Amino acid sequence: MPMLCQQCDHAPCESVCPVYASSHTDEGLNAQVYNRCIGTRYCNNNCPYKVRRFNWFKPEWPSPSHLQLNPNVTARGAGVMEKCTFCIQRIRAVEMDAKADRRAVRDGEIIPACAQACPSHAITFGDMKDANSAMMRRRKENQPRAYRALEALNTQPAIVYLRDIFRGREEA
């Protein structure tokens, strides 16, 4: 099963970081402050989902590979922990554009790269505090199929998965 950072409300990775590189944002995301991380890997040891990765190598791309890098994402140096941030650079860009236009962020305006790249639209991203958002409507419509990974651990993950609907085989 594909596993990404579950953006836990009670994230066990946050409490063990000695330099507060792993922290919780006001928006409910588990942030990773890369330039603060000293690479103790305590967060990785405490993450029950094992979705954090230690960057062992200095980022080097032979020419012309460096041309395919995203200029909006910084290359992290060796010795730091990395994790999914739901493309925080995309979230901040939309928020800044909305602020410049003096309006609220519109539902569906923020699209992480994983959701954009998914051809089946299996990934929905949205505001959990807005009951009328497309993501929350999708959750409500599929409530009987919804579950959270390792829910018994009480990390209160924000990610919700939908079970496949079993369709019995027709006998010939």
ZABAPA-665194 format. One record per residue: z negated, y negated, x negated of N, C-alpha, C in turn; residue in one letter. Coordinates in steps of 0.2 Angstrom, whole numbers, padded with zeros to 4 digits, always signed. Example, Ala and Ser with C-alpha at 12.3 -4.5 7.8 and 13.67 -1.06 7.14 Angstrom:
// ZABAPA-665194
-0039+0028-0066-0039+0022-0062-0039+0016-0066a -0035+0011-0064-0036+0005-0068-0039+0000-0064s 
// end
This chain:
// ZABAPA-665194
+0000+0006-0004+0000+0000+0000+0000-0006-0004m +0005-0011-0003+0005-0017-0007-0002-0021-0006p -0005-0023-0012-0011-0026-0011-0011-0033-0015m -0013-0038-0011-0013-0045-0014-0020-0047-0014l -0022-0053-0017-0029-0056-0016-0030-0057-0009c -0036-0054-0006-0038-0054+0001-0041-0061+0003q -0041-0066-0002-0044-0072+0000-0050-0072+0004q -0055-0068+0001-0061-0066+0005-0066-0072+0006c -0069-0072+0011-0074-0078+0013-0080-0077+0009d -0082-0070+0008-0088-0069+0004-0085-0065-0003h -0082-0068-0007-0078-0065-0012-0083-0063-0018a -0083-0057-0020-0088-0055-0025-0086-0057-0032p -0079-0059-0032-0077-0061-0039-0079-0068-0041c -0081-0072-0036-0083-0079-0037-0090-0080-0040e -0095-0076-0038-0102-0077-0040-0103-0074-0047s -0098-0071-0050-0100-0068-0057-0096-0072-0062v -0092-0077-0060-0089-0081-0065-0093-0086-0069c -0094-0085-0075-0099-0090-0079-0097-0097-0079p -0091-0098-0078-0088-0105-0079-0085-0108-0073v -0086-0104-0067-0084-0106-0060-0076-0107-0060y -0073-0103-0064-0065-0103-0064-0063-0100-0057a -0067-0095-0055-0065-0092-0048-0070-0096-0043s -0067-0099-0039-0070-0103-0034-0067-0103-0027s -0071-0105-0022-0068-0106-0015-0066-0113-0013h -0060-0114-0010-0058-0120-0008-0061-0122-0001t -0060-0128+0001-0062-0130+0007-0057-0127+0012d -0051-0125+0010-0046-0122+0015-0047-0115+0016e -0052-0112+0012-0053-0105+0013-0050-0100+0008g -0047-0103+0003-0043-0099-0002-0048-0098-0008l -0047-0092-0011-0050-0091-0018-0046-0094-0023n -0048-0099-0026-0044-0102-0031-0046-0099-0038a -0041-0100-0042-0042-0098-0049-0040-0104-0054q -0045-0107-0057-0044-0113-0061-0042-0110-0068v -0036-0110-0070-0033-0106-0076-0036-0110-0082y -0036-0116-0082-0038-0120-0088-0045-0120-0089n -0049-0117-0084-0056-0117-0085-0058-0109-0087r -0054-0105-0086-0055-0098-0087-0056-0096-0094c -0061-0092-0096-0062-0090-0103-0061-0083-0104i -0059-0079-0098-0057-0072-0099-0062-0067-0100g -0068-0068-0097-0073-0063-0097-0071-0057-0093t -0067-0057-0088-0065-0052-0084-0070-0049-0079r -0076-0053-0079-0081-0051-0074-0078-0051-0067y -0074-0056-0065-0071-0057-0058-0067-0050-0057c -0063-0048-0062-0059-0042-0061-0064-0036-0060n -0069-0035-0063-0074-0030-0062-0077-0030-0056n -0078-0036-0053-0082-0037-0046-0077-0037-0040n -0070-0037-0041-0066-0037-0036-0064-0030-0033c -0066-0028-0027-0065-0021-0025-0058-0020-0023p -0054-0025-0023-0047-0024-0022-0043-0023-0028y -0046-0025-0034-0042-0024-0040-0036-0028-0040k -0036-0034-0038-0029-0038-0038-0029-0043-0043v -0034-0043-0048-0034-0048-0053-0031-0045-0059r -0027-0049-0063-0024-0046-0069-0026-0051-0075r -0027-0048-0081-0029-0051-0087-0022-0053-0091f -0021-0059-0093-0015-0060-0096-0017-0059-0104n -0014-0054-0106-0015-0052-0113-0011-0055-0118w -0005-0058-0116+0000-0060-0120+0002-0068-0120f +0003-0071-0125+0006-0078-0125+0013-0078-0122k +0014-0082-0117+0020-0083-0114+0026-0085-0118p +0030-0080-0119+0036-0081-0123+0042-0079-0120e +0048-0083-0119+0054-0081-0116+0060-0082-0120w +0063-0077-0122+0069-0079-0127+0074-0082-0123p +0078-0086-0126+0083-0090-0123+0089-0085-0121s +0092-0086-0115+0091-0092-0110+0086-0090-0104p +0082-0085-0105+0077-0083-0100+0072-0088-0098s +0071-0093-0102+0066-0098-0101+0069-0103-0095h +0076-0103-0094+0079-0107-0089+0077-0104-0082l +0075-0098-0081+0074-0096-0074+0067-0097-0072q +0063-0100-0076+0056-0101-0075+0055-0106-0069l +0050-0106-0065+0049-0111-0060+0046-0117-0063n +0049-0123-0063+0045-0129-0066+0039-0131-0062p +0038-0129-0056+0032-0130-0052+0026-0126-0054n +0027-0121-0058+0022-0116-0059+0020-0116-0067v +0014-0117-0069+0013-0118-0076+0012-0111-0079t +0015-0110-0085+0014-0103-0088+0007-0103-0091a +0003-0098-0089-0004-0097-0092-0004-0094-0098r -0008-0097-0103-0009-0094-0109-0012-0087-0109g -0012-0084-0115-0016-0078-0116-0023-0079-0115a -0027-0073-0112-0034-0073-0112-0037-0076-0105g -0033-0077-0100-0035-0079-0094-0034-0074-0088v -0038-0074-0083-0037-0070-0077-0032-0073-0072m -0027-0069-0069-0022-0072-0065-0023-0068-0058e -0021-0071-0053-0021-0068-0046-0017-0072-0041k -0016-0070-0036-0012-0073-0031-0015-0079-0028c -0012-0085-0028-0015-0091-0025-0011-0093-0019t -0007-0089-0016-0003-0090-0010+0001-0097-0012f +0004-0097-0018+0008-0102-0021+0005-0109-0019c -0001-0110-0022-0005-0116-0021-0001-0122-0022i +0004-0122-0027+0009-0128-0028+0013-0129-0022q +0015-0124-0018+0019-0125-0012+0014-0129-0007r +0008-0126-0006+0003-0129-0002+0002-0136-0003i +0001-0138-0009-0001-0145-0011+0005-0149-0010r +0011-0147-0012+0017-0151-0011+0018-0153-0003a +0017-0148+0001+0018-0149+0008+0013-0154+0011v +0007-0153+0008+0001-0157+0010+0003-0165+0008e +0005-0165+0002+0007-0172-0001+0012-0175+0003m +0018-0171+0005+0023-0174+0009+0021-0176+0016d +0017-0172+0019+0014-0174+0025+0010-0180+0025a +0006-0181+0020+0002-0187+0019+0006-0193+0018k +0011-0192+0014+0016-0198+0013+0019-0200+0019a +0021-0195+0023+0024-0197+0030+0019-0199+0035d +0012-0199+0033+0007-0200+0038+0007-0196+0044r +0007-0189+0043+0007-0184+0048+0003-0178+0046r +0002-0174+0051-0002-0168+0049+0004-0163+0047a +0001-0158+0043+0006-0152+0041+0008-0148+0047v +0014-0147+0048+0017-0143+0054+0016-0136+0053r +0015-0133+0059+0014-0125+0059+0021-0122+0056d +0020-0118+0051+0026-0114+0048+0029-0118+0042g +0026-0124+0041+0029-0128+0035+0028-0126+0028e +0022-0122+0028+0020-0120+0021+0022-0112+0021i +0026-0111+0016+0029-0104+0016+0028-0101+0009i +0023-0097+0007+0022-0094+0001+0029-0090-0001p +0030-0089-0008+0036-0086-0010+0036-0079-0007a +0031-0075-0007+0031-0068-0004+0034-0068+0003c +0031-0073+0007+0034-0073+0014+0041-0075+0014a +0043-0080+0010+0050-0082+0010+0055-0076+0007q +0052-0072+0003+0057-0067+0000+0057-0061+0004a +0052-0060+0009+0052-0054+0013+0057-0054+0018c +0062-0049+0018+0068-0049+0023+0066-0047+0030p +0060-0043+0030+0058-0041+0037+0053-0046+0040s +0051-0051+0037+0046-0056+0040+0040-0052+0041h +0038-0048+0037+0032-0044+0038+0026-0048+0036a +0027-0054+0032+0021-0058+0030+0022-0065+0034i +0016-0066+0037+0016-0073+0041+0010-0077+0037t +0011-0083+0036+0006-0087+0033+0005-0093+0038f -0002-0095+0039-0003-0100+0043-0010-0102+0043g -0012-0107+0048-0019-0110+0048-0023-0106+0053d -0028-0102+0050-0033-0098+0054-0037-0102+0059m -0038-0109+0057-0042-0113+0062-0038-0115+0068k -0031-0114+0068-0027-0117+0073-0025-0110+0078d -0029-0110+0083-0027-0104+0087-0020-0103+0090a -0017-0109+0090-0010-0109+0093-0005-0108+0087n -0007-0107+0081-0002-0107+0076+0002-0100+0077s +0008-0100+0074+0012-0094+0075+0008-0088+0072a +0005-0089+0066+0002-0083+0063-0004-0080+0067m -0008-0085+0070-0014-0083+0074-0011-0080+0081m -0006-0082+0084-0003-0079+0090+0000-0072+0088r +0003-0071+0082+0005-0065+0080-0001-0060+0079r -0007-0062+0077-0013-0058+0076-0015-0056+0083r -0015-0061+0087-0018-0060+0094-0014-0055+0098k -0007-0055+0097-0003-0051+0101-0003-0044+0098e -0005-0043+0092-0005-0037+0089-0012-0034+0087n -0017-0037+0091-0024-0035+0089-0026-0028+0089q -0023-0024+0093-0025-0017+0093-0023-0013+0086p -0018-0016+0083-0015-0013+0077-0018-0017+0071r -0022-0022+0072-0024-0026+0066-0030-0022+0062a -0030-0023+0056-0036-0021+0052-0036-0024+0045y -0042-0024+0042-0043-0028+0036-0044-0022+0030r -0042-0023+0024-0043-0018+0019-0050-0018+0017a -0053-0012+0016-0060-0011+0014-0065-0016+0018l -0064-0016+0024-0068-0021+0029-0075-0019+0029e -0077-0013+0027-0084-0011+0027-0088-0014+0022a -0085-0017+0017-0088-0020+0011-0091-0027+0013l -0089-0029+0018-0091-0036+0021-0089-0042+0016n -0083-0041+0013-0081-0047+0009-0078-0052+0014t -0077-0050+0020-0073-0055+0025-0067-0057+0023q -0062-0052+0021-0055-0054+0019-0051-0058+0025p -0047-0063+0022-0043-0066+0027-0037-0063+0029a -0035-0058+0025-0028-0055+0026-0029-0049+0031i -0025-0049+0036-0025-0044+0041-0018-0040+0040v -0019-0034+0040-0013-0029+0040-0012-0026+0047y -0006-0024+0049-0005-0021+0055-0003-0014+0054l -0006-0010+0058-0004-0003+0058+0003-0001+0060r +0006+0004+0058+0012+0005+0061+0011+0009+0067d +0016+0008+0072+0015+0011+0078+0018+0018+0078i +0014+0023+0079+0017+0030+0078+0021+0032+0084f +0027+0034+0083+0031+0036+0088+0032+0043+0087r +0031+0047+0092+0031+0055+0091+0038+0057+0090g +0039+0062+0087+0046+0065+0086+0048+0068+0092r +0054+0067+0094+0057+0071+0100+0059+0078+0097e +0057+0083+0101+0059+0090+0099+0066+0091+0101e +0070+0095+0097+0077+0096+0099+0077+0102+0104a 
// end
